[in-house]
Amino acid sequence: MKNQMTFKAGDIVVTNFSNYQHWSLVTDKMCNKGKPKLISVTNRNGTVQEETWDEVTQGRHTYVTKLKIERPLHEVLQNARAQINKWVYSIESNNCEHFVKWSAGLEITSTQVKAVVVGGVAGVALVHILSDNPKLVHYLGSAFILGSLALATTRAIEDLSK
């Protein structure tokens, strides 16, 4: 973890996992190790939870994004905490990126989901155009490869001033 003093309540952070980024909101609470707590929704929990830094980041590279909250901090945290055990995780419509952007008062979108869908559709179209007699495995393989490549292009921009 970078020096914990570089993270402050209201920062939007992303954690790099192998093939995606997990979005979280830094809260105004600290864990017993002196690290900030994070609030987010995960498939692991199935809902929103406020957890320790280590539980969420699992030791992976985490950084502050350039996105800024559009609401007062107390309102963002109040809205986020109101969703604990209520917001139901869904990769396509209620994922971590959706949740953090909703909490921060930003447009509720997921660049990661959009990229995978567009890449997957492009992969299917490419196989259809280039193959005389494509098999299902060709469609699926191409959709997976181009969807994964598209996902890799969606990394959140790091706020280097932090």
Secondary structure, DSSP 8 states (H G I E B T S, - for coil): ---GGG--TT-EEEEE-SSSEEEEEEEEEE-TTS-EEEEEE-TTTSSEEEE-HHHHHTT--EEEBS---SS-HHHHHHHHHHTBTTS--BTTTBSHHHHHHHHHTS----HHHHHHHHHHHHHHHHHHHH-SS--HHHHHHHHHHHHHHHHHTT---B-TT-
